[in-house]
């Protein structure tokens, strides 16, 4: 398999994703093929470091990314995971062109398709359909983060864990407990007790 064939295979999930939102014509598909670039990130490699400007929207073809903040005490607070067919970006930094207060790294070897800020502006101008597509993406992201904020201030740890199982069911046995606990805002030990309780409840 040559390089062009490999890139075409990697692009297909993204084209399929766009097709489900708004069908694309051949010209628009060619734009996607020319402006989205494949990139491999190794496990633990940064996509974005705190203090840098976020320059890309990332579509995950394979693997898992996390968006997170490390506080002054060294504690990690995970805001979002992104796996296959999900998007990851630090939207505030991406649109404001200001340094990010958050970081993004790979929890597994991860292949993404990236579009830069400049190329996103280009695709908006050449194919206005993508303006609507990315507006939908950002609106969905806002709704998801708003829901997560409400959960953090009004739900118990057990309720947040049950919500995590529903939203990220494919990650419950894929990620270390430390990562899931950092997302839920609890200790790994407490997460272990919640899991044990769930197993006993089902048995």
Phi, psi and omega in degrees: 000126180275176185298318181297320179294321179296316179297321179298318178296319180292329181284335187301317178301324179291316178298319178297321179298312180297320181301326180289331179277302180213121181303139180255146172272178185295324179296317180293323176295322178294324176298315178301314182297327184273333188256338177268125184250131177286145179211136176257128173246129178282159179307132181077001179280139178285138166264325178213132175253143176308134181099344177263160175276134178284118186254357186222148160266134184241126173256123185277118175274317179206136177117200183209130176246159173225144173252125189205169178228136173256122184277180186295339179271359180088008179277139181265131179239110183271127182266323186205145167251154173220123177241197186311129178071018174248162179254152175217129174198160170262091193300321181300311180291320182301316184274329180275342186063029178251157180304141181278146173266001183238168177234155173231131173218173184263128176272344175220166168303124192227132173257127177236160168249122186250145168233134182281165178302313182296319181288330177293320175299319179298315183291329174299317183288320185277334180215086184306341178305327182287338175299317179291318181300312182285335172295319177298317179300315182291322177297317179297320178296319179297315180299317180296316180291324177296317177298319180294320177297316179297320178299318183294331183260349185229355184247153175282166178301321180295320178295321178294323179294317179297322176295321178298317179300321180290317185281319186240044184304328182286352182254351186300326179250008183258333182253151173296152180301329181298323181289317179294319179297320179294330176288321184277346181078033179227173178277155176302326180295318179292323176298319179300320179293321178296318179296317180298320179296318180297318179297317180292326180293323181282336184275000000 
